[in-house]
């Protein structure tokens, strides 16, 4: 991306969607021996392209800095594993996949999804740039190519005859700075009758539910359905079906094919969602410019909660150390004076500190020891799972706090 130019249509970026100030990289957790070292902060200023209406960040840090040694392991979320298992059951049945097909997943992480194809004896290949998570996938018996995906990687695999019958990309599209190169790669790697299946957070849900914390530097772009449809069409891919799913606060699951392949007709759901986005204003620039004021209101309400809890002598700790939580805490200026620590199930994060705020990350066992009055759920998209896991805080009168779309307290 040329700075200040749209990564899709290359038009000049002039319109602010929301400005969240300066923030560190959201997944750059601080190790204990680095806690007194300086830390880089980058603008978290989001633009909307006046021509194609893609919502996007400028590229302040390269993908290799963000993803080469990655702290997020998908397998530590029980609900996410269940989502992956049900997805595999669905696609195997819907597209009649068998041992003669090849399933390729881009951004395959630790093999959380591809492992569920193994009982069906369907060949799989993962592609992920992070060495540490790729090693976890390989330990599960999942072949994984450690590379960033794009046109070059796709050409290399296609020349070896390794074209995909099902090409999966779940929660990767937002992470791609070179969008056109990435989608060209999908086109190249896809078999003649192959299917592309992708999931990504839906911009409509981000705007309507004030999900500004899902904005961070590793999410380069934020998509409406119509923008993704235009992006795929530009590179010879037709979206023939779409589903609205609840993951990550509201996502889209799209299915695409080669434009020249007519074996999967376009469904009514595609037309319905396109029409609904138009009706809600997603073809009008002015609609996007309303978001910033909503974000300021959420910040004010969350800070008011912390100030009131502090005055009442109540203690608040966090649950989870997700990237979205780091955006929330840094933008709102919440540090150890309000939130003494947070906990996370992942041992890869325990013992480290949150970037920017330097809030310590501990084991969930710490909550039973300190018995806080409130537990702030930072991965609010998993609130039901977390409230079930941590139900015992009610034994001492502990309550749950969910910050998005606005502060809500649950007994």
C-alpha positions, -999 to 999 in steps of 0.1 A, spaced: 0 0 0 12 35 -9 7 56 23 -25 75 22 -39 56 -8 -66 30 -7 -52 -6 -7 -80 -17 -31 -87 11 -56 -56 33 -49 -76 65 -45 -63 91 -21 -76 86 15 -91 118 28 -121 109 50 -117 98 87 -139 69 99 -126 71 135 -93 82 151 -84 62 182 -51 80 188 -18 63 192 -16 26 202 10 -2 203 7 -33 182 -22 -51 199 -6 -86 199 29 -74 210 27 -86 246 55 -73 268 78 -99 285 87 -94 321 123 -85 313 111 -58 289 86 -41 311 108 -10 317 118 -7 280 104 18 256 75 7 233 65 19 198 31 35 194 15 40 160 -15 60 148 -48 40 150 -65 64 125 -90 47 103 -101 61 70 -129 53 46 -121 55 9 -143 81 -8 -144 61 -40 -148 24 -32 -158 28 5 -133 4 19 -126 12 56 -89 8 63 -59 16 84 -26 28 69 2 2 71 24 14 99 40 -20 107 48 -48 83 30 -81 84 63 -98 92 66 -77 124 31 -87 135 27 -123 125 61 -140 124 59 -149 161 23 -148 170 7 -149 205 -28 -160 194 -34 -198 194 -70 -205 182 -73 -238 201 -75 -221 235 -111 -211 229 -136 -239 234 -164 -222 216 -141 -214 186 -131 -251 184 -168 -260 184 -175 -235 156 -147 -250 136 -159 -286 140 -195 -276 130 -181 -258 100 -162 -288 88 -192 -311 92 -213 -286 71 -188 -282 42 -180 -319 39 -217 -326 36 -226 -296 14 -198 -299 -11 -195 -337 -9 -158 -337 0 -138 -369 1 -103 -383 0 -99 -372 -37 -102 -335 -28 -76 -311 -13 -86 -286 14 -62 -257 18 -65 -232 47 -48 -198 46 -39 -185 80 -44 -220 95 -29 -210 129 -23 -241 151 -45 -264 131 -76 -257 151 -98 -262 120 -80 -286 96 -77 -312 124 -115 -319 120 -110 -330 84 -87 -358 95 -115 -383 105 -128 -380 69 -94 -388 54 -95 -356 34 -60 -343 25 -53 -309 39 -26 -282 38 -22 -253 61 -5 -220 52 6 -197 80 34 -172 84 39 -177 122 66 -203 129 54 -209 165 18 -217 157 27 -236 125 49 -259 147 18 -266 169 -2 -275 138 26 -299 126 26 -316 159 -11 -325 152 -1 -341 119 -12 -312 98 12 -303 70 18 -266 72 36 -242 48 52 -214 67 47 -184 44 26 -153 38 -1 -162 12 -4 -142 -20 1 -146 -58 37 -159 -55 28 -187 -30 -3 -196 -51 17 -199 -83 43 -221 -66 16 -245 -53 -4 -245 -86 28 -255 -105 31 -285 -82 -5 -295 -90 -17 -286 -55 -48 -266 -64 -75 -264 -38 -110 -279 -41 -119 -260 -9 -99 -229 -1 -106 -216 34 -96 -182 49 -113 -176 82 -105 -143 99 -76 -136 75 -90 -111 50 -88 -82 75 -51 -90 82 -40 -86 46 -23 -53 36 -19 -63 -1 -55 -71 -8 -53 -74 -46 -23 -97 -44 -41 -119 -19 -73 -123 -39 -53 -129 -71 -36 -157 -52 -70 -172 -43 -80 -172 -80 -47 -189 -90 -48 -216 -63 -85 -226 -68 -93 -257 -88 -116 -252 -118 -147 -263 -98 -133 -253 -65 -149 -233 -37 -135 -204 -17 -149 -201 18 -140 -171 39 -152 -156 72 -145 -120 84 -161 -95 108 -190 -76 92 -186 -38 91 -223 -34 96 -221 -51 130 -190 -31 139 -208 1 133 -242 -8 147 -228 -24 179 -200 1 185 -173 -25 182 -144 -1 178 -121 -23 199 -120 -47 169 -98 -20 153 -61 -26 157 -30 -25 136 -31 -62 124 -66 -56 110 -57 -35 80 -93 -34 65 -129 -36 76 -154 -49 51 -190 -45 41 -204 -72 19 -206 -50 -11 -169 -41 -9 -159 -77 -7 -182 -86 -35 -166 -59 -57 -130 -70 -46 -136 -106 -56 -154 -97 -88 -124 -75 -99 -102 -106 -97 -126 -131 -115 -143 -146 -85 -181 -146 -79 -196 -148 -45 -226 -172 -48 -237 -175 -12 -233 -156 21 -243 -164 57 -244 -141 87 -228 -158 117 -224 -147 153 -186 -151 157 -165 -121 166 -195 -100 174 -211 -107 139 -193 -120 109 -200 -130 73 -192 -164 58 -190 -161 20 -187 -188 -6 -171 -179 -40 -162 -197 -72 -146 -188 -105 -167 -164 -125 -166 -187 -154 -179 -217 -133 -217 -218 -133 -221 -249 -112 -232 -230 -81 -259 -204 -89 -260 -171 -69 -284 -175 -40 -312 -151 -28 -291 -144 3 -266 -125 -17 -292 -102 -32 -309 -98 2 -278 -87 20 -266 -64 -8 -301 -47 -7 -300 -44 31 -266 -27 31 -278 -3 5 -309 5 25 -288 11 57 -266 36 39 -234 16 30 -232 32 -4 -232 67 11 -200 82 25 -219 103 50 -231 71 68 -195 61 76 -188 96 91 -213 91 119 -193 64 137 -167 85 155 -192 102 179 -206 68 190 -171 57 200 -166 87 222 -198 80 240 -187 44 248 -154 56 262 -171 81 284 -195 55 299 -167 30 305 -146 56 323 -175 66 344 -180 30 355 -143 27 366 -144 60 384 -176 51 403 -162 16 412 -130 32 425 -149 57 446 -170 29 461 -139 10 470 -146 -19 446 -119 -39 428 -120 -46 391 -98 -72 372 -99 -83 336 -107 -116 320 -88 -123 287 -59 -107 269 -73 -104 234 -61 -78 209 -95 -61 210 -90 -56 248 -57 -38 241 -74 -13 218 -101 -7 243 -78 -2 273 -53 20 254 -79 42 238 -98 47 271 -66 52 291 -73 24 315 -41 11 333 -33 -6 366 -48 23 385 -82 10 374 -75 -26 364 -48 -43 386 -44 -74 364 -61 -95 338 -61 -133 333 -59 -156 303 -61 -193 298 -32 -193 273 2 -201 289 17 -182 260 4 -150 275 6 -156 312 35 -138 329 36 -111 302 21 -76 303 -5 -60 280 11 -37 254 8 0 262 -10 -3 295 15 -28 311 -13 -46 329 0 -80 341 -15 -112 326 -20 -140 351 -36 -174 353 -73 -176 359 -66 -191 393 -56 -157 405 -93 -146 405 -102 -171 432 -73 -158 453 -81 -121 451 -119 -123 449 -125 -91 429 -159 -73 429 -161 -70 391 -147 -91 363 -143 -71 330 -147 -94 301 -124 -81 274 -132 -108 247 -169 -98 250 -178 -120 219 -171 -150 242 -191 -136 272 -214 -166 275 -185 -191 275 -165 -170 300 -195 -163 324 -200 -201 325 -164 -208 332 -162 -182 359 -196 -186 375 -180 -192 409 -173 -155 413 -209 -151 423 -201 -171 455 -185 -139 469 -208 -115 452 -186 -109 421 -202 -95 390 -194 -95 353 -189 -64 332 -192 -63 294 -179 -31 278 -193 -34 242 -217 -22 227 -220 -3 260 -212 -10 296 -234 -37 311 -231 -53 345 -243 -89 350 -249 -105 384 
